[in-house]
């Protein structure tokens, strides 16, 4: 499946973002239950399924799954949660901000699964662990930053900056949209998009030594329906474009695409631990 051109997707999201503040009223993500609930630890569990690039830089989509885990104080609807947020534990918080631990899994990439990866070798299963902080400077705006260190699959430092405008429609619908920028350390870019001398001989691609810096930019949007204060479903779409050394990789230029598109849905349930 060939991925759609990103500029059109970004244009649609830009229109959505520009209209959100106009229709937003005094938004409070906390429901009546959340405002009166004891400030005990809660756990959010769920899963998301959808279609994402078959591998970083791929021009084809493939079915994907990701577990969703978040731990914090109070009912989970207090804070905005978007499909591309890392799993996390909120450790400290104020009236309009919070911070904590963030992490994500990196699935194994097997060269035998995709003809475009022939000769490039496998990348083992791993993850990224670090922290996040998010601020709500306006009652309709979230600013979130993440910094994560790779383990096993790569050992680079990764970073994401996200801006999400959001508003409620009625009591149950929540819509959000906003831009994203991602950064990657050298080892990540080299591991996933670089080509060393041996890989060049085996794959037919020219050698390529990747560096660090800007990895991608784009936008994401999400629609959430809250069945109750503790159970919700979401539909998520994200369009990004590879940049920097990632965009110059021969894997991307000759066998892939700069445009990366993801869409899917998720189910999430929050329960109170009582502590």
N, C-alpha and C positions, 0 to 999 in steps of 0.2 A: 504494500500500500504506500503510495507516494504521499508525502506530507504536504499540506497546503502551504501556500506562500504566506510568510509571516506578516508583511505590512498590512494586509487586509484585516487580519486578526487584531493587530495592535490598534488599528483605526477604530474598530468596533469597541474595543475595551476603553479607548480614550474617551469616546462619547459617553460610555457608561460611567466612567470616573467623573467626568465633568458634570453629570446630572445628579450624582448622589448628594452632594452638599445642599443642592437646591431643594430636594425633597426631604432631607433629614430634619427631624425635630430634635428635641432634647433626648438623644439616644442614651439609654442606660442598658447595657447588655445584661445586667442582672435582672432576673425575673422577680416576681413577688416572693416566690419560694426561696430564691437565692439570697435576697436581701434579709430574710428572717432566719435563714438556716444558720446553725452554729458553725463557727470557723474551724471546723475539723478537716482532716485530710480526706480528700476524695480521689478516686482513681477513674480515669476515662479510658475505656477499652473499645476497640473497634477495628475495622479493616476496610481497605479501599481496593477496588478493582477497576481496571480500565485498559486503555491503550496508550503506550508510551514508545519512544524510540527503542528499537530492538537493542541498540547499544549507543553510547554517546557518539554523536555524529552520524548516526544511521539515517538513511532516507526512507526506511521502512518502519512501520509500526509493529508492535507485538503486544500480546496480552501481558498485563502486569498486575502484581498484588503487593500491597504493603500493609504491615500491621500498624495500628495506631495505639500508642500508649502515652498518657499524660497524667501526671500527678501534681496536685496542688491543693490549696485550702479553699473551702467553700464549694458550692455547686459549680460544675464546669462551665455553665453558660455565662459566668461572670466575665470571661475573656473571649475575645474573638479567636477562633481556631480555623486555619485555612489548610487546604489539602497539601500544600508543599512545605508546611512547617515540619521541622524535625520533631521526633518524639522527645518529650522533656519532662523535667520535674521542676515546678516553680518553688523556689526556696524562700525568696523574700518578695514582698510586694508592698505597694502603697495604694493610695486612692486611685491613681491613674497610671500606675506602672507596675511591672514585675520583672524578675530575673531568676535564672536558675540554670540547671544542667540540660544540655541538648545532645542528642545522638541519633544516628541513622545507620541502617544496614546497607552494605554494598554486596549485591549478589555476584556470584562467580560469573566471569565472562569466558565462555569456551569458544575457541576459534572454530571448532568443528560444527558449531551450531549455525554459523553464518558464512556464506561463501566470501563475503567482503573481508573477512578476518583471516583468510587462509595465510598461513605463514607467519602470523603475528604472535602466536602463542596464547596461552591461557592466562587469565588474571584471577587469582584466588579470591575466595569469599573474605570479606573484611567489614570494616565499619568506620565511623567517624564519631568522636566524642569531644564535647566541648561545652560551651555555654550560650545562652541567649539572653537578650534584654529587650523588652518592648515598652513603649511609651504611648499614651493616648493624649496628645497635646490638644486635641479638639474632641468634642463628643461624637464625631463621626469619622475619626481618623486614627489609624494605628501605624506606628513606626516600629519595625522589628529588625534586630540585627542578630546574626549568629556567627560564631567562630568555632570551628571544629578541627581537631587533629586526626588525621587518618591513622588507622592501625591495620596491620596485616596486608590489606590490598595495596595500600600506598602509605607514605609517611609524610605527606604534605599538609600544610595548614590551609583550610578552606574558609571562605567567608561569604555571607549573603546579607544583602540589605533589601528590605521589603517595605512598601508603602501601600496601605489598604484603606480606601474609603469605604464606609459601610452604612447601611440604613435598614430599618425594619419596615415591613409592609404588613400591617395588621399585628396580631399577637404572635404569629408563628413563623413568618417568613423573614429571613435575613439575607441580604444581598451585599456582596463585597467585591471590589475590583481594585487593581493597582499594579504599578510597575515593580520589576525585580532587577537586581544586578548581582552577579556572582563572580567571585574571585577564586583563583586556584594557585597553589604552590607548584613549583617545578616538577616535583616527583609525581603528582597527580596527572598533570598534562602529559608528561613523558610516558607514564605507565599506560594511559588510556589512548593517547593519540600520537605518541612518538614512534619512530621507526629506527632501530639500531641497525648496524651493518649486517648481522646475521638475519634479522627479520627482513631486511631489504632483499637479500639473496633468495629467501624462501617465498616472499610475497610478490616480488616484482615492483614494489613501491620504492621510491627514492628514500634515502636516509633522511631523517628529520629529528633534530634535537630541539625539544620544546623547552620553553622557559615558564616563568611565573607571570601573574598579572590578571587582567580581565579575562574571564572565562565566557560569560554570556550576559545578555540583557534581554528583557522582554516584559511580559505582563501576564497576570492571572486574574481569573474571576471565579466566583463561587456563589451558588444559591443553596441555602440551607432551610429545611423545614423542621421545626421543633414539634415533635408529637407531644412531648411533655418536657418539663424542665430538665429531665435526665436522659431523654432518648431523642436523637435527631438523625436525619439523613441529609446528605449533601451531594450536589453535582458540581464538578470542578473542571475548569479548562485552563490550560497554560500554553502560551506561545513564546518561544525564546529563539534568539539567534546567536550562534557561536561567534566569538570575537577573539582578538589577540592571536596568540600562537595556536589556539584551538582551531581558529578559522583557517590557518595556514597549513594545517596538517594534510599530508597527501592522502591519508585515509579519508578525510572529509572531502577534499577537493576532487579526488578521482573516483571514490566509491560511495560517498555519502552526501550529506546535505548540511548547509549552515543552519537551515530552519528546523527547529525541533518543536514538536507539538504533542501535548499530552491532554487526555481528557479521561474522566472516570467518575465514579460515585463511591460513597462511603456510608457506613452505618457506625454510629458512635453512641455508647451508653456510659453514663456516669453513675457511680454509686459511692455512698458515704461510708467511710471506714468506722466512723464513730469515735475516732481519736483525734 
